[in-house]
């Protein structure tokens, strides 16, 4: 189940954490990982610029 949990590190604004069972990740890190995955998929799908198809 998806749960949100604030960190108890003694910082003024510790951030937002998502927890699925034993898996815990900070929201900022989750955004970075999702962006990297989207860019990787786009790099595989989009054609390479400047390359002409040969017949």
C-alpha positions in Angstrom: 0.0 0.0 0.0 1.2 3.5 -0.8 2.0 5.5 2.3 3.6 8.9 2.9 5.9 9.3 5.9 7.9 12.4 7.0 11.5 11.7 8.0 12.6 12.1 11.6 16.1 13.3 11.1 15.8 16.5 13.2 15.9 18.8 10.1 13.4 21.7 9.8 11.9 20.4 6.6 12.8 16.8 6.2 10.9 16.2 2.9 8.3 13.7 1.7 9.0 10.0 1.6 6.9 7.3 -0.1 6.8 3.8 1.4 5.6 0.6 -0.3 6.2 -2.2 2.2 9.9 -2.3 2.9 10.7 0.1 0.0 11.2 3.7 1.1 12.2 6.6 -1.3 12.3 10.3 -1.1 10.0 12.3 -3.4 12.9 14.2 -5.0 14.8 11.0 -5.8 11.7 9.5 -7.2 11.3 12.5 -9.6 14.9 12.2 -10.7 14.6 8.4 -11.4 11.3 8.9 -13.3 12.9 11.7 -15.4 15.9 9.5 -16.2 13.6 6.6 -17.3 11.5 8.9 -19.6 14.7 10.3 -21.2 16.1 6.8 -21.7 12.9 5.6 -23.4 12.8 8.7 -25.6 16.4 8.0 -26.6 15.4 4.5 -27.7 12.3 5.6 -29.6 13.2 8.9 -31.3 15.4 8.7 -34.4 19.0 9.9 -34.3 19.2 13.5 -35.7 21.0 13.9 -39.0 20.9 10.3 -40.0 19.3 9.7 -43.4 17.7 6.4 -44.1 19.5 4.3 -46.8 17.7 2.1 -49.2 
